[in-house]
Amino acid sequence: KAGVTQTPRYLIKTRGQQVTLSCSPISGHRSVSWYQQTPGQGLQFLFEYFSETQRNKGNFPGRFSGRQFSNSRSEMNVSTLELGDSALYLCASTSRGGSSYEQYFGPGTRLTVT
Amino acid sequence: GENVEQHPSTLSVQEGDSAVIKCTYSDSASNYFPWYKQELGKGPQLIIDIRSNVGEKKDQRIAVTLNKTAKHFSLHITETQPEDSAVYFCAAIRYNTDKLIFGTGTRLQVFP
């Protein structure tokens, strides 16, 4: 079974631009979560989608948004990029069943804002 | 608010020695505690987890213990090998949120 895939793997953008990142969860997983990883702040939760609905949201400004499609694929968008948005953006898909629960991460998209 | 503290931030051991990483969580409603290993240029990889109704779990050279009363959980790696070198993250979550709260990470270096 293929793992979580994220595209693109690397991205360089300029301040003020906007960016869209894509995530395909593991087949059969309906929940997708997004995290931002930086050296200073560590791993921080952005938001989580289940069946095309945002169920949870972290403490990030409205410039960060996301959506999920009917095939569970998800995208996140960052508008009006700032230098501080440079980070590794990680997507995770969740396997849930009975008492079983596991969250698997993709390789991430490295975003550099100049 | 929700918080997970992780110690130590760096850990250096000789090959064959044991390594222990400790975490403390603040949200008493947390009921699932995964551990992730992250190698350079890769996403976090789930290596072991424990649920709140279990006190200890072992998988070959790695084990995790949970003390719900003290809100502590720990990762134990025995017979460490150079390929164990990576950054390890603990996390806590409530099942119905899918929102992992991560510790700050421990950089483990295993010297041959």
Interface residues (C-beta under 8 A of the other chain):
Chain A: V4 S31 S33 Y35 G42 L43 Q44 F45 E48 F50 R55 N56 G58 L90 A92 T94 R96 S99 Y101 E102 Q103 Y104 F105 G106 P107 G108
Chain B: Y32 P34 Y36 G41 K42 G43 P44 Q45 L46 D49 R51 F89 I93 Y95 T97 D98 K99 L100 I101 F102 G103 T104 G105
